[in-house]
Amino acid sequence: FIMASGLTLVFGLMDVLNFGHGLFIALGAFVATTVLGSMADWTASASWVANLAAVLPAMVVAMAVASAVGLAFERFIVRPVYGQHLKQILITMGGMIIGEEIIKVIWGPQQIPLPLPEGMRGALLVGDAAIEKYRILASGLGLVVLAALVFTLNRTKIGLLIRAGVQDRSMVEAMGYRIAILPGMLFKAVMATCDRVLEETRRTGRHGSPGMDLTPQQGF
């Protein structure tokens, strides 16, 4: 849902085929892991409150970094090829490859372990079903994002401009609105949201392990 919402808004308003979307997911994951690593005492606690006090700041920092990189990505890489879909595919794929190499320079090529916070391990029994605690948090975050999107698109002026811009961009501009500034704002917001929330929903690990290993190829 998160990924589909982001891609739909980006393509609908900006008419951009962004094949570098995964770069922002990987970047946010590595930034959040770095922040969580400095709060090991809180993630090792069995308290949900302590775990959330570590996870939420990590998400905020990851969103801020991904927003800044997303804005620069749109301004300097995507903007020159608006309306040219083939070039968009090539240039965003190239940007993702370059971003992967930059991640290797900063964090190294090795896998980085990302353990699940202690208080979020295990499951809750609901009747005959066992629901993982972390899945509950991930589902809650998804609902929050859904509510924020619905409110923004239907109850705010910028949401009205976004929806109008998707339907008829030239008419909105003819009415005096600078819709040209919306893509940059929308791009960084969508990248940040998709980046961190999507990675949070995947953090329960593979093969039942309580965590996962991050690699520079995370976004591919």
C-alpha positions as a Python dict, from the first residue, in 0.01 Angstrom:
ca = {
    (1, 'F'): (0, 0, 0),
    (2, 'I'): (273, 247, 98),
    (3, 'M'): (480, 180, -213),
    (4, 'A'): (174, 190, -443),
    (5, 'S'): (58, 521, -294),
    (6, 'G'): (397, 681, -343),
    (7, 'L'): (443, 561, -699),
    (8, 'T'): (86, 660, -792),
    (9, 'L'): (128, 1017, -666),
    (10, 'V'): (474, 1060, -815),
    (11, 'F'): (371, 931, -1157),
    (12, 'G'): (28, 1095, -1149),
    (13, 'L'): (142, 1449, -1066),
    (14, 'M'): (500, 1450, -1190),
    (15, 'D'): (462, 1210, -1484),
    (16, 'V'): (791, 1054, -1374),
    (17, 'L'): (886, 686, -1408),
    (18, 'N'): (1113, 666, -1106),
    (19, 'F'): (1309, 341, -1117),
    (20, 'G'): (1540, 469, -842),
    (21, 'H'): (1272, 441, -575),
    (22, 'G'): (1456, 165, -391),
    (23, 'L'): (1756, 389, -327),
    (24, 'F'): (1557, 591, -75),
    (25, 'I'): (1436, 277, 100),
    (26, 'A'): (1794, 154, 137),
    (27, 'L'): (1922, 496, 247),
    (28, 'G'): (1652, 530, 510),
    (29, 'A'): (1721, 178, 638),
    (30, 'F'): (2093, 246, 683),
    (31, 'V'): (2036, 586, 846),
    (32, 'A'): (1778, 439, 1084),
    (33, 'T'): (2011, 151, 1169),
    (34, 'T'): (2286, 398, 1256),
    (35, 'V'): (2051, 590, 1486),
    (36, 'L'): (1923, 269, 1649),
    (37, 'G'): (2282, 153, 1702),
    (38, 'S'): (2344, 457, 1922),
    (39, 'M'): (2037, 366, 2132),
    (40, 'A'): (2119, 1, 2195),
    (41, 'D'): (2019, 19, 2562),
    (42, 'W'): (1668, 126, 2465),
    (43, 'T'): (1623, -133, 2190),
    (44, 'A'): (1745, -405, 2426),
    (45, 'S'): (1482, -314, 2683),
    (46, 'A'): (1174, -533, 2718),
    (47, 'S'): (959, -220, 2744),
    (48, 'W'): (752, -115, 2443),
    (49, 'V'): (783, 247, 2555),
    (50, 'A'): (1164, 231, 2547),
    (51, 'N'): (1159, 54, 2211),
    (52, 'L'): (927, 316, 2058),
    (53, 'A'): (1144, 592, 2205),
    (54, 'A'): (1429, 448, 1999),
    (55, 'V'): (1238, 353, 1683),
    (56, 'L'): (1046, 680, 1637),
    (57, 'P'): (1353, 910, 1642),
    (58, 'A'): (1524, 671, 1400),
    (59, 'M'): (1225, 703, 1167),
    (60, 'V'): (1224, 1083, 1193),
    (61, 'V'): (1596, 1110, 1115),
    (62, 'A'): (1561, 864, 824),
    (63, 'M'): (1270, 1067, 685),
    (64, 'A'): (1467, 1392, 714),
    (65, 'V'): (1772, 1250, 534),
    (66, 'A'): (1563, 1081, 264),
    (67, 'S'): (1364, 1403, 216),
    (68, 'A'): (1679, 1607, 161),
    (69, 'V'): (1829, 1352, -79),
    (70, 'G'): (1493, 1312, -256),
    (71, 'L'): (1464, 1687, -309),
    (72, 'A'): (1817, 1704, -452),
    (73, 'F'): (1745, 1396, -668),
    (74, 'E'): (1437, 1562, -814),
    (75, 'R'): (1599, 1903, -858),
    (76, 'F'): (1921, 1798, -1029),
    (77, 'I'): (1854, 1455, -1183),
    (78, 'V'): (1482, 1417, -1255),
    (79, 'R'): (1379, 1773, -1344),
    (80, 'P'): (1591, 1797, -1665),
    (81, 'V'): (1411, 1493, -1811),
    (82, 'Y'): (1047, 1575, -1733),
    (83, 'G'): (824, 1442, -2009),
    (84, 'Q'): (1091, 1204, -2143),
    (85, 'H'): (1000, 862, -2006),
    (86, 'L'): (1283, 663, -2160),
    (87, 'K'): (1542, 904, -2026),
    (88, 'Q'): (1369, 898, -1686),
    (89, 'I'): (1408, 522, -1666),
    (90, 'L'): (1774, 537, -1761),
    (91, 'I'): (1869, 830, -1540),
    (92, 'T'): (1684, 710, -1229),
    (93, 'M'): (1836, 362, -1267),
    (94, 'G'): (2177, 526, -1298),
    (95, 'G'): (2107, 738, -992),
    (96, 'M'): (2016, 427, -795),
    (97, 'I'): (2342, 255, -894),
    (98, 'I'): (2545, 560, -794),
    (99, 'G'): (2351, 584, -467),
    (100, 'E'): (2432, 220, -390),
    (101, 'E'): (2802, 290, -434),
    (102, 'I'): (2780, 595, -207),
    (103, 'I'): (2613, 378, 58),
    (104, 'K'): (2907, 136, 27),
    (105, 'V'): (3151, 423, 75),
    (106, 'I'): (2975, 543, 392),
    (107, 'W'): (2864, 216, 555),
    (108, 'G'): (3086, -38, 378),
    (109, 'P'): (2993, -334, 155),
    (110, 'Q'): (2935, -579, 441),
    (111, 'Q'): (2597, -677, 578),
    (112, 'I'): (2486, -479, 882),
    (113, 'P'): (2268, -663, 1133),
    (114, 'L'): (1943, -492, 1229),
    (115, 'P'): (1797, -675, 1531),
    (116, 'L'): (1433, -646, 1621),
    (117, 'P'): (1381, -443, 1943),
    (118, 'E'): (1345, -678, 2239),
    (119, 'G'): (1000, -563, 2346),
    (120, 'M'): (862, -612, 1996),
    (121, 'R'): (961, -976, 1962),
    (122, 'G'): (716, -1257, 2010),
    (123, 'A'): (346, -1272, 1934),
    (124, 'L'): (7, -1213, 2088),
    (125, 'L'): (-255, -1486, 2087),
    (126, 'V'): (-595, -1381, 1952),
    (127, 'G'): (-817, -1686, 1967),
    (128, 'D'): (-633, -1954, 1774),
    (129, 'A'): (-418, -1704, 1583),
    (130, 'A'): (-72, -1581, 1681),
    (131, 'I'): (-6, -1223, 1567),
    (132, 'E'): (348, -1092, 1584),
    (133, 'K'): (384, -782, 1798),
    (134, 'Y'): (585, -601, 1537),
    (135, 'R'): (324, -667, 1271),
    (136, 'I'): (74, -487, 1493),
    (137, 'L'): (301, -182, 1501),
    (138, 'A'): (361, -198, 1125),
    (139, 'S'): (-13, -220, 1060),
    (140, 'G'): (-72, 75, 1291),
    (141, 'L'): (186, 282, 1103),
    (142, 'G'): (18, 191, 775),
    (143, 'L'): (-317, 311, 907),
    (144, 'V'): (-161, 637, 1027),
    (145, 'V'): (-8, 696, 684),
    (146, 'L'): (-342, 617, 517),
    (147, 'A'): (-525, 864, 742),
    (148, 'A'): (-262, 1132, 677),
    (149, 'L'): (-285, 1082, 301),
    (150, 'V'): (-665, 1090, 299),
    (151, 'F'): (-673, 1404, 513),
    (152, 'T'): (-405, 1582, 310),
    (153, 'L'): (-554, 1499, -29),
    (154, 'N'): (-915, 1571, 66),
    (155, 'R'): (-904, 1837, 337),
    (156, 'T'): (-612, 2067, 257),
    (157, 'K'): (-537, 2320, -15),
    (158, 'I'): (-218, 2147, -121),
    (159, 'G'): (-415, 1822, -152),
    (160, 'L'): (-667, 1998, -375),
    (161, 'L'): (-384, 2128, -594),
    (162, 'I'): (-227, 1783, -613),
    (163, 'R'): (-552, 1619, -723),
    (164, 'A'): (-623, 1899, -969),
    (165, 'G'): (-268, 1882, -1102),
    (166, 'V'): (-304, 1510, -1169),
    (167, 'Q'): (-624, 1572, -1369),
    (168, 'D'): (-525, 1884, -1562),
    (169, 'R'): (-191, 2044, -1478),
    (170, 'S'): (-208, 2313, -1747),
    (171, 'M'): (-548, 2438, -1624),
    (172, 'V'): (-421, 2467, -1265),
    (173, 'E'): (-121, 2668, -1385),
    (174, 'A'): (-351, 2887, -1598),
    (175, 'M'): (-543, 2975, -1281),
    (176, 'G'): (-225, 3120, -1131),
    (177, 'Y'): (-102, 2840, -906),
    (178, 'R'): (267, 2757, -924),
    (179, 'I'): (216, 2384, -956),
    (180, 'A'): (574, 2357, -1076),
    (181, 'I'): (687, 2377, -711),
    (182, 'L'): (464, 2085, -609),
    (183, 'P'): (670, 1804, -762),
    (184, 'G'): (974, 1877, -546),
    (185, 'M'): (765, 1898, -230),
    (186, 'L'): (566, 1587, -321),
    (187, 'F'): (875, 1395, -429),
    (188, 'K'): (1064, 1440, -104),
    (189, 'A'): (755, 1375, 110),
    (190, 'V'): (663, 1055, -73),
    (191, 'M'): (1021, 928, -78),
    (192, 'A'): (1054, 982, 296),
    (193, 'T'): (724, 815, 379),
    (194, 'C'): (769, 512, 156),
    (195, 'D'): (1130, 479, 257),
    (196, 'R'): (1097, 441, 629),
    (197, 'V'): (755, 286, 672),
    (198, 'L'): (816, 19, 410),
    (199, 'E'): (1144, -76, 571),
    (200, 'E'): (980, -93, 912),
    (201, 'T'): (727, -349, 785),
    (202, 'R'): (1009, -572, 660),
    (203, 'R'): (1221, -566, 972),
    (204, 'T'): (1084, -886, 1124),
    (205, 'G'): (1354, -1076, 939),
    (206, 'R'): (1382, -1375, 713),
    (207, 'H'): (1326, -1739, 803),
    (208, 'G'): (1171, -1636, 1135),
    (209, 'S'): (1486, -1467, 1266),
    (210, 'P'): (1431, -1172, 1505),
    (211, 'G'): (1578, -909, 1277),
    (212, 'M'): (1739, -873, 937),
    (213, 'D'): (2068, -795, 767),
    (214, 'L'): (2100, -480, 560),
    (215, 'T'): (2308, -473, 242),
    (216, 'P'): (2388, -186, 2),
    (217, 'Q'): (2172, -370, -255),
    (218, 'Q'): (1869, -335, -25),
    (219, 'G'): (1687, -107, -268),
    (220, 'F'): (1715, -328, -576),
}
